[in-house]
């Protein structure tokens, strides 16, 4: 070993020169490869990476896109989902426009008479005249003799001397015991719940 060490020391410069000479030869050999001399035999299988290939070459390796396939058949209907939660109540809508007036009633005549025996012309139709007589009698001139007279006590009148909901009405056609004036076509009389004559506000219909 001592001899080897002495030999290396004595010839170090020579060995160093030889190393550089050989290295330079290898580099020159690589640089001296002729153009287009590397082919498939010189390339190790599966050693080329995508990064080593140009984009143009990569794109050329892709196959052509084929035609779109036919639409598949519709799948079976899925099960019905659970009912969702009830939504919040919406805001109240605006009031609608008033409806058209209704058709006229079929009554030939009607009237409303107050506790003082006065005809309420705003709520009466077909009455020529109305005349109070006695303590509770009302006599009507209609211009025709009615086949039917229907009268009811006004239940919620605010007029004086009226007990709401209490009263009896009798009615008929023609004159009543000569107490009504000539030309009377219908009459009615009101009474309290005991049957005693008493004026009550009434509604009456003539047909």
C-alpha positions in Angstrom: 0.0 0.0 0.0 2.9 2.3 0.8 4.3 1.8 -2.6 0.9 2.6 -4.2 0.7 5.8 -2.2 4.2 6.8 -3.3 3.4 6.0 -6.9 0.2 8.1 -6.8 2.0 11.0 -5.4 4.7 10.8 -7.9 2.4 10.5 -10.9 -0.6 12.7 -9.6 -0.2 15.3 -12.3 0.0 12.7 -15.0 -3.2 11.0 -13.8 -5.0 14.3 -13.6 -4.1 15.2 -17.2 -5.3 11.7 -18.3 -8.7 12.2 -16.6 -9.4 15.5 -18.3 -8.3 14.1 -21.6 -10.7 11.1 -21.4 -13.6 13.4 -20.2 -13.2 15.8 -23.1 -13.3 12.9 -25.5 -16.7 11.7 -24.1 -18.2 15.1 -24.5 -16.9 15.4 -28.0 -18.3 12.0 -28.8 -21.8 13.1 -27.6 -21.7 16.4 -29.5 -20.4 14.6 -32.6 -23.6 12.5 -33.1 -24.8 13.0 -36.7 -28.3 14.6 -37.4 -31.3 12.2 -37.3 -29.0 9.3 -36.1 -31.1 8.5 -33.0 -33.9 6.1 -33.7 -36.1 3.5 -32.0 -33.1 1.1 -31.4 -31.2 3.8 -29.5 -34.3 4.8 -27.3 -35.1 2.7 -24.3 -38.7 1.4 -24.3 -41.1 3.5 -22.2 -38.5 6.1 -21.5 -39.9 9.1 -23.4 -42.1 11.4 -21.2 -44.9 13.7 -22.4 -42.8 16.7 -21.4 -40.2 15.6 -24.0 -42.7 15.8 -26.8 -44.0 19.0 -28.5 -47.7 20.0 -28.0 -48.3 19.6 -31.8 -47.1 15.9 -31.5 -49.2 15.3 -28.5 -52.3 16.7 -30.2 -51.7 14.5 -33.3 -51.7 11.4 -31.1 -55.3 12.0 -30.1 -57.9 10.1 -32.0 -60.7 11.8 -33.8 -63.9 12.4 -31.9 -66.6 9.9 -33.0 -70.3 10.7 -33.5 -72.5 11.2 -30.5 -74.3 8.0 -29.4 -78.1 7.6 -29.4 -80.0 8.9 -26.4 -80.6 6.1 -23.9 -84.2 5.1 -22.9 -85.9 7.0 -20.1 -85.4 5.5 -16.7 -88.2 4.3 -14.4 -90.0 7.0 -12.4 -88.6 7.4 -8.9 -90.6 7.1 -5.8 -92.7 10.2 -4.7 -90.8 12.4 -2.3 -92.1 13.3 1.1 -94.5 16.2 1.4 -92.8 19.5 2.0 -93.6 21.8 4.9 -96.5 24.2 4.6 -95.5 27.6 3.3 -96.1 30.8 5.1 -99.5 32.5 4.7 -99.5 35.0 1.9 -100.6 38.6 2.3 -104.3 39.4 2.1 -105.2 40.4 -1.4 -106.8 43.7 -2.4 -110.6 44.0 -2.2 -112.3 43.1 -5.4 -114.5 45.5 -7.3 -118.2 45.6 -6.4 -120.3 43.1 -8.2 -123.0 44.1 -10.8 -126.4 44.9 -9.4 -128.7 41.9 -9.0 -131.8 41.4 -11.1 -135.0 43.1 -9.8 -137.0 41.0 -7.3 -140.2 39.3 -8.3 -142.4 40.9 -5.7 -145.2 43.1 -7.2 -144.8 45.6 -4.3 -143.2 45.8 -0.9 -142.9 48.4 1.9 -141.3 49.2 5.1 -143.5 51.1 7.7 -142.1 52.7 10.9 -143.6 52.7 14.4 -145.3 56.0 13.7 -147.1 54.5 10.7 -145.0 56.5 8.1 -144.1 54.7 4.9 -140.3 54.5 4.3 -140.3 55.3 0.6 -136.5 54.6 0.2 -137.3 50.9 1.0 -140.7 50.6 -0.7 -141.9 49.8 -4.2 -145.2 49.7 -6.0 -147.1 51.5 -3.2 -149.6 54.1 -4.3 -150.4 55.2 -0.7 -150.3 53.9 2.9 -152.6 55.1 5.6 -152.4 54.3 9.3 -155.8 53.7 11.1 -156.7 53.0 14.7 -154.0 52.0 17.1 -152.1 49.6 14.8 -153.9 49.2 11.5 -152.1 50.0 8.2 -154.0 50.4 4.9 -152.4 50.1 1.5 -153.5 51.3 -1.9 -151.6 49.2 -4.5 -153.6 49.5 -7.7 -154.2 45.7 -7.6 -155.6 43.2 -5.1 -152.7 40.9 -4.1 -153.0 37.2 -3.9 -150.6 37.0 -1.0 -149.5 39.3 1.8 -146.5 38.5 3.9 -145.5 40.8 6.8 -142.9 40.5 9.6 -141.9 42.7 12.5 -138.5 44.4 12.0 -136.4 42.7 14.6 -133.6 45.2 15.2 -135.2 48.6 14.7 -133.7 51.5 16.7 -137.0 53.5 16.6 -138.5 54.7 19.9 -141.2 52.5 21.5 -140.0 49.4 19.8 -139.1 46.2 21.8 -136.7 44.3 19.5 -138.0 41.0 18.3 -141.4 41.3 19.9 -144.6 41.6 17.9 -147.4 39.9 16.0 -148.6 40.8 12.5 -151.9 39.9 10.9 -152.6 40.8 7.3 -155.0 40.4 4.4 -156.4 41.8 1.2 -159.3 44.2 0.7 -160.7 46.6 3.4 -160.6 45.7 7.1 -163.9 46.1 9.0 -164.5 49.4 7.2 -161.7 51.0 9.2 -159.5 51.5 6.1 -160.4 54.2 3.5 -162.1 53.3 0.2 -159.7 52.0 -2.4 -157.7 49.9 0.1 -156.3 46.8 -1.5 -154.5 45.3 1.5 -154.1 45.8 5.2 -152.1 44.6 8.2 -152.2 45.1 11.9 -149.5 44.7 14.6 -149.7 43.8 18.2 -147.5 43.0 21.2 -146.8 39.5 22.4 -150.0 39.5 24.5 -152.1 40.3 21.4 -152.9 43.9 22.5 -152.8 46.4 19.6 -149.4 48.1 19.4 -147.6 49.8 16.6 -144.4 47.9 15.4 -142.1 48.7 12.5 -142.8 46.1 9.8 -141.7 44.8 6.4 -144.5 43.7 4.0 -144.4 42.0 0.6 -147.4 41.9 -1.9 -147.7 39.3 -4.7 
